[in-house]
Amino acid sequence: MDAKWVLTEDEALELLAFLLTAARTQVDEAAEYGPMRLVMAADRLREAIAARVSAPTRAFLSDSLGDVALLATPAATPTYAQQLDAVCAGLAAHLLARSGGEPR
């Protein structure tokens, strides 16, 4: 396989453990903590891959994902959904650029 791996097995298992234990914790927590847990997982992934990705991806990771506070919740942060929308739009633009696609 010619693909460049961006996670080691240990890093992948750590992220898997975080996701699964977050899912279990979410059963007993308020529903609004769900997005917070997912943003925390995205941040862990960002940290793990930042040194092993292309320069444009590294720039996206350092510029865009910092726009959403890790411990923010929708109830405590009125602009939470808009912040996530902006990060998603930025990711979509980055993915389109990587694939040579055109924005719609």
N, CA and C atoms as an extended XYZ file, in Angstrom:
312
Properties=species:S:1:pos:R:3:atomname:S:1:resname:S:1:resid:I:1 pbc="F F F"
N         0.851       -1.177        0.000 N   MET     1
C         0.000        0.000        0.000 CA  MET     1
C         0.892        1.234        0.000 C   MET     1
N         0.611        2.169       -0.888 N   ASP     2
C         1.408        3.376       -1.012 CA  ASP     2
C         0.908        4.521       -0.151 C   ASP     2
N        -0.214        4.362        0.514 N   ALA     3
C        -0.783        5.446        1.310 CA  ALA     3
C         0.120        5.796        2.475 C   ALA     3
N         0.160        7.079        2.796 N   LYS     4
C         0.946        7.565        3.921 CA  LYS     4
C         0.057        7.522        5.164 C   LYS     4
N         0.444        6.754        6.148 N   TRP     5
C        -0.336        6.632        7.371 CA  TRP     5
C        -0.119        7.865        8.230 C   TRP     5
N        -1.184        8.396        8.786 N   VAL     6
C        -1.056        9.569        9.628 CA  VAL     6
C        -1.251        9.258       11.114 C   VAL     6
N        -1.643        8.038       11.436 N   LEU     7
C        -1.771        7.602       12.825 CA  LEU     7
C        -1.006        6.311       13.028 C   LEU     7
N        -0.337        6.220       14.144 N   THR     8
C         0.250        4.938       14.509 CA  THR     8
C        -0.870        4.059       15.070 C   THR     8
N        -0.588        2.808       15.246 N   GLU     9
C        -1.591        1.915       15.825 CA  GLU     9
C        -1.976        2.377       17.222 C   GLU     9
N        -0.982        2.785       18.024 N   ASP    10
C        -1.279        3.247       19.380 CA  ASP    10
C        -2.143        4.501       19.366 C   ASP    10
N        -1.856        5.438       18.454 N   GLU    11
C        -2.657        6.658       18.357 CA  GLU    11
C        -4.083        6.339       17.926 C   GLU    11
N        -4.222        5.435       16.981 N   ALA    12
C        -5.556        5.049       16.517 CA  ALA    12
C        -6.347        4.383       17.641 C   ALA    12
N        -5.679        3.522       18.403 N   LEU    13
C        -6.354        2.862       19.523 CA  LEU    13
C        -6.733        3.858       20.614 C   LEU    13
N        -5.889        4.852       20.848 N   GLU    14
C        -6.217        5.885       21.833 CA  GLU    14
C        -7.451        6.668       21.397 C   GLU    14
N        -7.513        7.028       20.119 N   LEU    15
C        -8.679        7.748       19.610 CA  LEU    15
C        -9.924        6.861       19.672 C   LEU    15
N        -9.778        5.603       19.318 N   LEU    16
C       -10.896        4.665       19.408 CA  LEU    16
C       -11.394        4.562       20.845 C   LEU    16
N       -10.479        4.451       21.796 N   ALA    17
C       -10.856        4.368       23.212 CA  ALA    17
C       -11.596        5.634       23.647 C   ALA    17
N       -11.098        6.791       23.212 N   PHE    18
C       -11.780        8.038       23.566 CA  PHE    18
C       -13.195        8.049       23.016 C   PHE    18
N       -13.355        7.688       21.751 N   LEU    19
C       -14.683        7.712       21.133 CA  LEU    19
C       -15.648        6.753       21.820 C   LEU    19
N       -15.175        5.554       22.113 N   LEU    20
C       -16.055        4.568       22.744 CA  LEU    20
C       -16.414        4.943       24.173 C   LEU    20
N       -15.431        5.423       24.940 N   THR    21
C       -15.745        5.809       26.318 CA  THR    21
C       -16.592        7.079       26.342 C   THR    21
N       -16.396        7.967       25.374 N   ALA    22
C       -17.253        9.155       25.280 CA  ALA    22
C       -18.683        8.739       24.968 C   ALA    22
N       -18.838        7.749       24.094 N   ALA    23
C       -20.178        7.255       23.780 CA  ALA    23
C       -20.836        6.680       25.031 C   ALA    23
N       -20.073        5.940       25.805 N   ARG    24
C       -20.634        5.360       27.032 CA  ARG    24
C       -20.987        6.445       28.037 C   ARG    24
N       -20.095        7.420       28.185 N   THR    25
C       -20.350        8.523       29.109 CA  THR    25
C       -21.586        9.295       28.689 C   THR    25
N       -21.777        9.433       27.387 N   GLN    26
C       -22.894       10.216       26.862 CA  GLN    26
C       -24.243        9.626       27.259 C   GLN    26
N       -24.285        8.351       27.525 N   VAL    27
C       -25.537        7.710       27.944 CA  VAL    27
C       -26.067        8.372       29.217 C   VAL    27
N       -25.154        8.781       30.101 N   ASP    28
C       -25.547        9.333       31.395 CA  ASP    28
C       -25.425       10.858       31.476 C   ASP    28
N       -24.915       11.495       30.444 N   GLU    29
C       -24.724       12.942       30.453 CA  GLU    29
C       -25.852       13.650       29.695 C   GLU    29
N       -25.889       14.954       29.865 N   ALA    30
C       -26.839       15.763       29.113 CA  ALA    30
C       -26.521       15.643       27.627 C   ALA    30
N       -27.539       15.621       26.803 N   ALA    31
C       -27.363       15.439       25.357 CA  ALA    31
C       -26.476       16.520       24.739 C   ALA    31
N       -26.474       17.717       25.302 N   GLU    32
C       -25.679       18.787       24.703 CA  GLU    32
C       -24.178       18.563       24.823 C   GLU    32
N       -23.765       17.607       25.638 N   TYR    33
C       -22.333       17.310       25.730 CA  TYR    33
C       -21.839       16.494       24.538 C   TYR    33
N       -22.754       15.912       23.766 N   GLY    34
C       -22.366       15.111       22.604 CA  GLY    34
C       -21.490       15.865       21.620 C   GLY    34
N       -21.917       17.052       21.164 N   PRO    35
C       -21.059       17.803       20.244 CA  PRO    35
C       -19.705       18.145       20.852 C   PRO    35
N       -19.688       18.462       22.143 N   MET    36
C       -18.429       18.785       22.811 CA  MET    36
C       -17.480       17.587       22.751 C   MET    36
N       -17.981       16.402       22.993 N   ARG    37
C       -17.143       15.203       22.944 CA  ARG    37
C       -16.602       14.975       21.529 C   ARG    37
N       -17.414       15.201       20.534 N   LEU    38
C       -16.954       15.025       19.153 CA  LEU    38
C       -15.893       16.053       18.776 C   LEU    38
N       -16.064       17.292       19.218 N   VAL    39
C       -15.047       18.316       18.955 CA  VAL    39
C       -13.749       17.944       19.682 C   VAL    39
N       -13.855       17.410       20.893 N   MET    40
C       -12.656       16.967       21.607 CA  MET    40
C       -11.949       15.853       20.837 C   MET    40
N       -12.722       14.921       20.275 N   ALA    41
C       -12.128       13.837       19.482 CA  ALA    41
C       -11.459       14.397       18.230 C   ALA    41
N       -12.112       15.354       17.574 N   ALA    42
C       -11.516       15.983       16.391 CA  ALA    42
C       -10.208       16.672       16.755 C   ALA    42
N       -10.165       17.306       17.920 N   ASP    43
C        -8.939       17.971       18.353 CA  ASP    43
C        -7.832       16.956       18.626 C   ASP    43
N        -8.179       15.840       19.223 N   ARG    44
C        -7.172       14.790       19.455 CA  ARG    44
C        -6.622       14.264       18.131 C   ARG    44
N        -7.503       14.072       17.169 N   LEU    45
C        -7.066       13.628       15.851 CA  LEU    45
C        -6.174       14.684       15.208 C   LEU    45
N        -6.567       15.949       15.309 N   ARG    46
C        -5.763       17.047       14.769 CA  ARG    46
C        -4.357       17.026       15.357 C   ARG    46
N        -4.260       16.881       16.659 N   GLU    47
C        -2.947       16.843       17.314 CA  GLU    47
C        -2.113       15.659       16.827 C   GLU    47
N        -2.745       14.521       16.649 N   ALA    48
C        -2.013       13.310       16.263 CA  ALA    48
C        -1.486       13.372       14.838 C   ALA    48
N        -2.202       14.032       13.950 N   ILE    49
C        -1.809       13.995       12.540 CA  ILE    49
C        -1.061       15.238       12.067 C   ILE    49
N        -1.069       16.298       12.853 N   ALA    50
C        -0.550       17.595       12.396 CA  ALA    50
C         0.874       17.521       11.838 C   ALA    50
N         1.727       16.740       12.441 N   ALA    51
C         3.122       16.681       11.994 CA  ALA    51
C         3.311       15.805       10.758 C   ALA    51
N         2.282       15.068       10.347 N   ARG    52
C         2.449       14.080        9.274 CA  ARG    52
C         1.607       14.350        8.044 C   ARG    52
N         1.015       15.525        7.963 N   VAL    53
C         0.152       15.833        6.822 CA  VAL    53
C         0.806       16.893        5.943 C   VAL    53
N         0.198       17.136        4.797 N   SER    54
C         0.722       18.141        3.866 CA  SER    54
C         0.654       19.533        4.492 C   SER    54
N         1.426       20.445        3.951 N   ALA    55
C         1.442       21.822        4.456 CA  ALA    55
C         0.063       22.483        4.390 C   ALA    55
N        -0.691       22.330        3.289 N   PRO    56
C        -2.027       22.942        3.263 CA  PRO    56
C        -2.966       22.357        4.327 C   PRO    56
N        -2.886       21.054        4.530 N   THR    57
C        -3.727       20.433        5.562 CA  THR    57
C        -3.288       20.902        6.943 C   THR    57
N        -1.994       20.980        7.166 N   ARG    58
C        -1.481       21.461        8.449 CA  ARG    58
C        -1.976       22.884        8.711 C   ARG    58
N        -1.962       23.724        7.678 N   ALA    59
C        -2.455       25.096        7.827 CA  ALA    59
C        -3.944       25.097        8.171 C   ALA    59
N        -4.722       24.245        7.487 N   PHE    60
C        -6.153       24.156        7.807 CA  PHE    60
C        -6.348       23.724        9.248 C   PHE    60
N        -5.614       22.701        9.667 N   LEU    61
C        -5.767       22.187       11.025 CA  LEU    61
C        -5.435       23.238       12.073 C   LEU    61
N        -4.399       24.018       11.832 N   SER    62
C        -4.009       25.011       12.833 CA  SER    62
C        -4.907       26.243       12.787 C   SER    62
N        -5.437       26.573       11.619 N   ASP    63
C        -6.253       27.784       11.489 CA  ASP    63
C        -7.726       27.555       11.825 C   ASP    63
N        -8.305       26.492       11.344 N   SER    64
C        -9.760       26.338       11.395 CA  SER    64
C       -10.293       25.656       12.645 C   SER    64
N        -9.643       24.615       13.097 N   LEU    65
C       -10.218       23.853       14.206 CA  LEU    65
C       -10.144       24.596       15.532 C   LEU    65
N        -9.295       25.587       15.621 N   GLY    66
C        -9.211       26.366       16.849 CA  GLY    66
C       -10.377       27.311       17.042 C   GLY    66
N       -11.266       27.389       16.047 N   ASP    67
C       -12.390       28.312       16.125 CA  ASP    67
C       -13.509       27.836       17.051 C   ASP    67
N       -13.484       26.578       17.452 N   VAL    68
C       -14.513       26.043       18.342 CA  VAL    68
C       -13.838       25.647       19.651 C   VAL    68
N       -14.273       26.231       20.746 N   ALA    69
C       -13.686       25.917       22.057 CA  ALA    69
C       -13.986       24.469       22.427 C   ALA    69
N       -12.982       23.792       22.964 N   LEU    70
C       -13.135       22.373       23.283 CA  LEU    70
C       -14.220       22.095       24.315 C   LEU    70
N       -14.383       22.973       25.269 N   LEU    71
C       -15.348       22.719       26.337 CA  LEU    71
C       -16.640       23.517       26.173 C   LEU    71
N       -16.852       24.063       25.004 N   ALA    72
C       -18.082       24.812       24.745 CA  ALA    72
C       -19.260       23.860       24.588 C   ALA    72
N       -20.418       24.348       24.935 N   THR    73
C       -21.657       23.595       24.717 CA  THR    73
C       -22.657       24.519       24.030 C   THR    73
N       -23.618       23.965       23.328 N   PRO    74
C       -24.600       24.800       22.644 CA  PRO    74
C       -25.351       25.747       23.596 C   PRO    74
N       -25.672       25.298       24.796 N   ALA    75
C       -26.423       26.145       25.726 CA  ALA    75
C       -25.579       27.303       26.249 C   ALA    75
N       -24.298       27.074       26.452 N   ALA    76
C       -23.424       28.099       27.031 CA  ALA    76
C       -22.829       29.028       25.980 C   ALA    76
N       -22.857       28.616       24.722 N   THR    77
C       -22.242       29.403       23.648 CA  THR    77
C       -23.279       29.620       22.549 C   THR    77
N       -23.901       30.797       22.529 N   PRO    78
C       -24.975       31.038       21.561 CA  PRO    78
C       -24.557       30.879       20.098 C   PRO    78
N       -23.290       31.064       19.789 N   THR    79
C       -22.828       30.965       18.399 CA  THR    79
C       -22.216       29.606       18.088 C   THR    79
N       -22.449       28.630       18.936 N   TYR    80
C       -21.821       27.310       18.788 CA  TYR    80
C       -22.119       26.685       17.425 C   TYR    80
N       -23.367       26.660       17.035 N   ALA    81
C       -23.739       26.042       15.751 CA  ALA    81
C       -23.081       26.776       14.590 C   ALA    81
N       -23.043       28.101       14.662 N   GLN    82
C       -22.411       28.878       13.599 CA  GLN    82
C       -20.911       28.609       13.540 C   GLN    82
N       -20.282       28.428       14.697 N   GLN    83
C       -18.853       28.106       14.719 CA  GLN    83
C       -18.602       26.754       14.058 C   GLN    83
N       -19.438       25.773       14.389 N   LEU    84
C       -19.297       24.454       13.766 CA  LEU    84
C       -19.584       24.518       12.272 C   LEU    84
N       -20.581       25.313       11.882 N   ASP    85
C       -20.880       25.491       10.459 CA  ASP    85
C       -19.664       26.038        9.719 C   ASP    85
N       -18.994       27.021       10.317 N   ALA    86
C       -17.824       27.632        9.676 CA  ALA    86
C       -16.683       26.632        9.544 C   ALA    86
N       -16.464       25.823       10.571 N   VAL    87
C       -15.406       24.805       10.501 CA  VAL    87
C       -15.743       23.766        9.436 C   VAL    87
N       -17.002       23.343        9.381 N   CYS    88
C       -17.423       22.369        8.360 CA  CYS    88
C       -17.260       22.935        6.957 C   CYS    88
N       -17.621       24.209        6.765 N   ALA    89
C       -17.465       24.843        5.458 CA  ALA    89
C       -15.986       24.941        5.088 C   ALA    89
N       -15.151       25.267        6.062 N   GLY    90
C       -13.711       25.329        5.810 CA  GLY    90
C       -13.149       23.973        5.429 C   GLY    90
N       -13.592       22.929        6.109 N   LEU    91
C       -13.139       21.578        5.789 CA  LEU    91
C       -13.592       21.178        4.392 C   LEU    91
N       -14.837       21.490        4.053 N   ALA    92
C       -15.342       21.171        2.717 CA  ALA    92
C       -14.514       21.871        1.647 C   ALA    92
N       -14.193       23.137        1.867 N   ALA    93
C       -13.369       23.879        0.903 CA  ALA    93
C       -11.977       23.265        0.791 C   ALA    93
N       -11.407       22.870        1.923 N   HIS    94
C       -10.084       22.242        1.906 CA  HIS    94
C       -10.121       20.919        1.140 C   HIS    94
N       -11.146       20.112        1.380 N   LEU    95
C       -11.269       18.828        0.685 CA  LEU    95
C       -11.476       19.027       -0.819 C   LEU    95
N       -12.262       20.010       -1.186 N   LEU    96
C       -12.450       20.310       -2.613 CA  LEU    96
C       -11.142       20.731       -3.253 C   LEU    96
N       -10.391       21.567       -2.576 N   ALA    97
C        -9.102       22.014       -3.107 CA  ALA    97
C        -8.149       20.834       -3.277 C   ALA    97
N        -8.137       19.932       -2.302 N   ARG    98
C        -7.256       18.756       -2.381 CA  ARG    98
C        -7.616       17.857       -3.542 C   ARG    98
N        -8.912       17.777       -3.832 N   SER    99
C        -9.349       16.864       -4.902 CA  SER    99
C        -9.370       17.534       -6.272 C   SER    99
N        -9.060       18.827       -6.290 N   GLY   100
C        -9.102       19.550       -7.552 CA  GLY   100
C       -10.506       19.910       -7.973 C   GLY   100
N       -11.445       19.777       -7.051 N   GLY   101
C       -12.836       20.084       -7.366 CA  GLY   101
C       -13.128       21.568       -7.328 C   GLY   101
N       -14.276       21.897       -7.806 N   GLU   102
C       -14.733       23.279       -7.848 CA  GLU   102
C       -15.832       23.471       -6.797 C   GLU   102
N       -15.780       24.559       -6.059 N   PRO   103
C       -16.895       24.839       -5.137 CA  PRO   103
C       -18.177       25.081       -5.921 C   PRO   103
N       -19.297       24.721       -5.352 N   ARG   104
C       -20.596       24.911       -6.025 CA  ARG   104
C       -21.135       26.279       -5.737 C   ARG   104
